[in-house]
Amino acid sequence: PRPSAADSEALHNGIEFMACHMREVQAQDGATISSLAPAVQACAQEAGLRWSGFDGLNACAQDEGFRIQQSEDFAARMNWVYQQPHWSNAPFIFLYGRPL
């Protein structure tokens, strides 16, 4: 995919979703995917992103998201994160292969 302009609506909506999702994860101690599902769906709606359908975030979270999390590449990145003393709690966000 092509980079988004810094003032693009798509980038703004994505950041709104990520911020909302991070707030929800941090607010629910011991959160699970199923316990977060209603809040994450609300975050998508709040950010103006599609939740349902083949191109919605839910489809990505259920299929592609699991495939990514189970990949060797993701495991290697997470192992690197866990070796760093200042990255001990989720959520982990990567930019260009490095955690933020």
Phi and psi in degrees as a GROMACS rama.xvg file:
@    title "Ramachandran Plot"
@    xaxis  label "Phi"
@    yaxis  label "Psi"
@TYPE xy
-78.0539  149.153  ARG-2
-61.8951  150.014  PRO-3
-91.7277  146.713  SER-4
-66.8383  148.422  ALA-5
-59.6708  -26.4994  ALA-6
-102.606  17.3884  ASP-7
-75.0507  148.211  SER-8
-64.5008  -38.08  GLU-9
-61.62  -44.6022  ALA-10
-65.2331  -44.3333  LEU-11
-59.376  -46.2205  HIS-12
-63.592  -40.3918  ASN-13
-63.4104  -41.2098  GLY-14
-67.8238  -39.9926  ILE-15
-59.4682  -43.8417  GLU-16
-64.0036  -47.5767  PHE-17
-60.398  -42.8284  MET-18
-63.9733  -43.5358  ALA-19
-64.1706  -45.0949  CYS-20
-61.1827  -44.4793  HIS-21
-62.6601  -40.6827  MET-22
-59.907  -43.5243  ARG-23
-66.5548  -43.3151  GLU-24
-61.8251  -44.6665  VAL-25
-72.506  -26.5884  GLN-26
-78.3828  -23.4984  ALA-27
-106.676  94.8282  GLN-28
-62.7088  126.317  ASP-29
76.1983  25.7682  GLY-30
-62.1115  146.523  ALA-31
-119.323  168.369  THR-32
-57.7514  -43.5855  ILE-33
-70.5724  -34.929  SER-34
-72.5562  -26.2374  SER-35
-86.76  -16.2601  LEU-36
-51.5217  -49.3079  ALA-37
-62.5667  -39.8477  PRO-38
-67.5946  -39.9249  ALA-39
-66.6659  -39.467  VAL-40
-62.4574  -41.213  GLN-41
-64.593  -37.1404  ALA-42
-62.4784  -42.5231  CYS-43
-61.0866  -45.4145  ALA-44
-63.3811  -43.9893  GLN-45
-59.8966  -36.0048  GLU-46
-87.2593  -2.06892  ALA-47
77.4863  27.7924  GLY-48
-108.349  146.414  LEU-49
-71.6841  134.866  ARG-50
-100.048  -48.4095  TRP-51
-94.2096  167.854  SER-52
94.8233  170.815  GLY-53
-65.2659  -24.074  PHE-54
-109.989  14.6236  ASP-55
-85.6303  165.474  GLY-56
-62.5536  -32.9106  LEU-57
-62.2688  -40.1345  ASN-58
-62.1884  -40.3778  ALA-59
-66.6694  -43.9738  CYS-60
-64.8768  -35.5772  ALA-61
-80.0391  -38.2765  GLN-62
-108.011  -71.517  ASP-63
-63.5116  -38.6028  GLU-64
-61.0085  -43.0463  GLY-65
-66.9881  -39.5868  PHE-66
-60.7277  -43.689  ARG-67
-63.5189  -46.5642  ILE-68
-66.0385  -22.134  GLN-69
-96.66  3.08699  GLN-70
-79.8678  155.776  SER-71
-64.3332  -36.7762  GLU-72
-61.6482  -45.8732  ASP-73
-64.5723  -42.0898  PHE-74
-59.6945  -41.4311  ALA-75
-64.605  -41.8929  ALA-76
-64.3477  -42.146  ARG-77
-67.747  -37.0934  MET-78
-60.1271  -41.0808  ASN-79
-62.1201  -44.5618  TRP-80
-59.5255  -46.3333  VAL-81
-65.2265  -21.0742  TYR-82
-80.2908  -11.5898  GLN-83
-91.2631  132.206  GLN-84
-68.0785  -22.1491  PRO-85
-101.011  5.54284  HIS-86
-119.47  91.1021  TRP-87
-121.957  -12.8633  SER-88
-125.962  139.473  ASN-89
-70.5142  159.629  ALA-90
-85.6994  149.651  PRO-91
-104.121  129.126  PHE-92
-120.357  129.395  ILE-93
-109.825  142.45  PHE-94
-132.731  119.541  LEU-95
55.6617  41.4916  TYR-96
79.9904  -0.609662  GLY-97
-119.327  142.674  ARG-98
-71.5777  146.608  PRO-99
